[in-house]
Amino acid sequence: MLRKGDREVLLDLDYGGEAQNTDGYGSLQNGVFIPPRYLSAATADDGVDGDDPLYVHGDARSKQPVPQLGNFFRDGRTKIDFVLVWEVRSRRKRRGKGKSEASTKEGEAVPCEENSRSERRKAQLAQWRERFVQNLETAGLLMEKEEKANEKKTIHFLKLSAPWDLLVCYAEELCLRAPLQAQPHLDLNTSARVLKRLCIPNVMRESVPNRPVDYYTCAFRKSKLSRFLGCDNHETYFTNTQRHRVVYEILSRTAYGKRKRAEVGVDRLVNEGAYTGAFPLHEGPFQLPRFEIRPDEINQRQVLYQYWARWCKWYKYQPLDHIKEYFGEKIAFYFAWLGFYTAWLLPAAVVGTLVFVSGVMSMGTNTPAKEICTSGANYLMCPLCNTCKAWNMSEICTMAELGYLFDHPGTVLFSVFMSFWAVTFLEYWKRKMATLAHHWDCMDFHEEEERPRPEFTAMAPTMEENPVTGVKEPYFPEKTRTSRIVTGSMVIIMMLCVVMIFLVTVVMCRGIISIMMFHTGSPVLRTEAGTIANISSSIVNLGLILLMGRVYTALAVQLTKWEMHRTQTQYDNAFIFKVFIFQFVNFYSSPFYVAFFKGRFVGYPTNYGTLFGMRNEDCGPGGCLIELAEQLFIIMVGKQLINNVQEFIIPKVKAWRQKRTLAKVLGNKVSHEFHRWEEDYQLVEYEGLFEEYLEMVLQFGFITIFVAAFPLAPLFALLNNWVEIRLDAHKFVCEYRRPVAERAQNIGVWFNILEALSHLSVIANAFLIAFTSDFLPRLLYQYKFGNDLTGYVNFTLAYAPLNYTEYPMCRYKAYRDNNGNYTLFYWELLAVRLGFIIAFEHVVFFVLRAIDWIVPDVPASLELKIKRERYLAKQALAENQEALLQATRPLET
């Protein structure tokens, strides 16, 4: 337990009983509440032997262990807040191995030397562990150790618990929120309120047991403890996630070696290999017991599994309060955003499906397609390659009809709808985000001065004085970091050039496949040559995208580490920026090429544009939009299927390997009943939310930037996200070790990326409609020559120049005269296209600003609750307690 003198030091920053060491990293002046004798113990240089001592510091009140199921020490009362795990090979085996290698010939002395280095490394890790645990004991944590061993390996489990006095001290330092007054649960689902007003049964609503109570709260103060609700019950006053947070804070601040070398924190010990695991425990098994149990008796993990992680709950609301209570605000915000995004995809998917169906039903009214199908041999088209033959336009009848599905007035209206949808979605997510931030007591959360990352402290070359705290900390010169960032940017540019090279390769591959199809002589293959080439090259492109993504992500990790960012936030932002820029170019370069560049530089007979001796690609018979739709379908849907398979299989394989390792240590004890810490050690380590956010953000780009070409994209995204929510929920509840609950106000830098994508989508859709779609050319033709499109096909085809002797008077698609010069209609159309882009962007961005002005980021009802909570907090922390009683009395009546 924490002694009285230590508690005074922990609470009093101006404590002067002992001299303070201002040069030590993490001293009291740096905001790290550690007793002075802890500082001296951390800098001690006395050696320890290689054995790990047995640390058992249980509750002194308990004389005999009381066996009890659950996350408790052997006394049955002390809660387990955190577990440290490390594995040690049997000392007997190591000695035997060293002896056999030492007795080899002189020419084989290297293995003995390597074994010696390995032994020294293991001794150092053991020494670090012992010092770390001694300092944890000094800080006031309670400990109890368990072991599982066989003849080859021993697995050590060190259980940690924070006593009440320590929790109170750190709760105030970490600004944990304390309850002042209970309030009714908020109905955070807009759809539920709408259906209730319409008196429509809501099948998505479900009563989830053990919902956390909603309170008005304020920052915790030990001196005002009696004014907070539940302060009399020390066992339940702090939630398990709050206890985890406190213990993890202590583990992160505790030194294990010399402070001048910044040998501090459990994260660095895990990175060094001293510990193989450091995690809080799950509340219990996720499956319900076989016997009948009341709903209020099941643990939080079982609630999440029964009412969230199972596939049969795909149409139910997510229990966000339970997720936040169990996993913390950062993970809860991810699932809240994913659920909100999926709900907003529903109207987009419905409208997109209706647009596609309307295209199918109106295919028969497409006059240009009818003219192509009935043209016979009227339109002799110029060859598509240097070695190809002329062909009749009537051969592409099927593709001309299918092209109408992706290029008709409905798709234009849908792209306008999706531009408004994207900006409106983000505006309403701001409101949702503010409501959740207040509801979860993190609206005013600002992260404290972040401690340096473990890798930074280990690799920083010097120690410099922190201008804020005035203490010496690991330091890396800014000039050197800037030069490294510039060098890393050059590497990024080089990798982007590699992506461009692969894009050119795919384009050439598509051209080669088309030529091969034409030379087969088969009428079917000649007609479908462009489609076959586009689909096959898209599959190759998907493989290259996934391969390059894996390679670059590994490279980005090394680059970001090499740049030596001081804090984890700086590291995460730099890493996210690198990977997103690359993945944006990696995934979207090919669709951008098809949408905006393909067919623009073809030239005309006798003056064709070439690339490496091959003629530049032209759009296929159905137009570029149908080719873009094919690419989007293969890349977007293919990536989603592959990611879902990976998310389903990889965690199970990792868990199987971990269980196999532990089973070897337990031997043949089939009847052995695993303890909670043993079962959790078999689970997969939590690796963060980066991959989850990246997948969804890339999907958001696909359904907004290129939606004019692929109206079914929102539908496929919706189906994927229904699966994604359950896969992620199952991973977190059943397959991942419980992560340390992290606080957050929002989804972080990902919101800025989504805003950038939504603005880019407006510009991309404007250019897509203006230059890639046939909407404006048809509209201008109708305006100038008549209300119907009779004769439109002939109008869009030019005759080959007179000096083209291979196939005289053949036709090609362009607005040119017989000399290859652009006609007046081309320049009129160009003016209309540019005018449409300017008008489209200005209207959408004006409406965006109007929505931003009309829809406040914080709802009016929430502002009232915030004022009420601040008033209660002010009264609770005031010296005059009668004011609080007078303030709360009207609410009770």
Salt bridges, closest charged atoms under 4 A:
ASP6 OD2 - ARG37 NH2 2.53
ASP45 OD1 - LYS258 NZ 3.57
ASP51 OD1 - ARG91 NE 3.02
ASP52 OD2 - ARG129 NH2 3.02
ASP59 OD2 - ARG61 NH2 2.38
ASP81 OD1 - ARG243 NE 2.74
GLU87 OE1 - LYS153 NZ 3.23
GLU113 OE2 - ARG117 NH1 3.36
GLU119 OE1 - ARG94 NE 3.55
GLU137 OE2 - HIS57 ND1 3.49
GLU144 OE2 - ARG74 NE 3.82
GLU144 OE1 - LYS159 NZ 2.68
GLU146 OE2 - ARG74 NH1 2.59
GLU146 OE2 - LYS159 NZ 2.94
GLU147 OE2 - LYS145 NZ 3.59
GLU147 OE2 - HIS156 ND1 3.38
ASP165 OD2 - ARG7 NH1 3.09
GLU173 OE2 - ARG253 NH2 2.98
ASP187 OD2 - ARG205 NH2 3.07
GLU206 OE2 - LYS313 NZ 2.70
ASP214 OD2 - HIS439 ND1 3.27
GLU249 OE2 - ARG253 NE 2.81
GLU249 OE2 - ARG451 NH2 2.69
GLU272 OE1 - ARG121 NH2 2.88
GLU272 OE2 - ARG268 NE 3.67
GLU283 OE2 - ARG738 NH1 2.53
ASP296 OD1 - ARG294 NE 3.26
GLU297 OE2 - ARG294 NH2 2.98
ASP321 OD2 - ARG211 NH2 2.96
ASP321 OD1 - HIS439 NE2 2.91
GLU325 OE1 - LYS324 NZ 3.91
GLU329 OE1 - ARG245 NH2 2.94
GLU427 OE2 - LYS430 NZ 3.50
GLU449 OE2 - ARG566 NH1 3.84
GLU455 OE1 - ARG453 NH2 3.31
GLU473 OE1 - ARG566 NH2 2.70
GLU478 OE2 - ARG481 NH1 2.52
GLU563 OE1 - HIS565 NE2 2.76
GLU563 OE1 - LYS578 NZ 2.79
GLU617 OE2 - ARG510 NE 2.78
GLU617 OE2 - LYS598 NZ 3.88
GLU627 OE1 - LYS598 NZ 2.19
GLU647 OE1 - LYS731 NZ 3.67
GLU678 OE2 - LYS148 NZ 3.47
GLU678 OE1 - HIS672 NE2 3.04
GLU679 OE1 - ARG676 NH2 2.78
ASP680 OD1 - ARG676 NE 3.10
GLU687 OE2 - LYS654 NZ 3.18
GLU692 OE2 - LYS731 NZ 3.00
ASP728 OD1 - LYS731 NZ 3.45
GLU735 OE2 - LYS652 NZ 2.93
GLU735 OE2 - HIS730 ND1 3.50
GLU742 OE1 - LYS330 NZ 3.66
GLU755 OE2 - LYS430 NZ 3.80
ASP774 OD2 - LYS813 NZ 3.71
GLU828 OE1 - LYS784 NZ 2.65
GLU869 OE1 - HIS438 NE2 3.24
GLU879 OE2 - LYS224 NZ 2.72
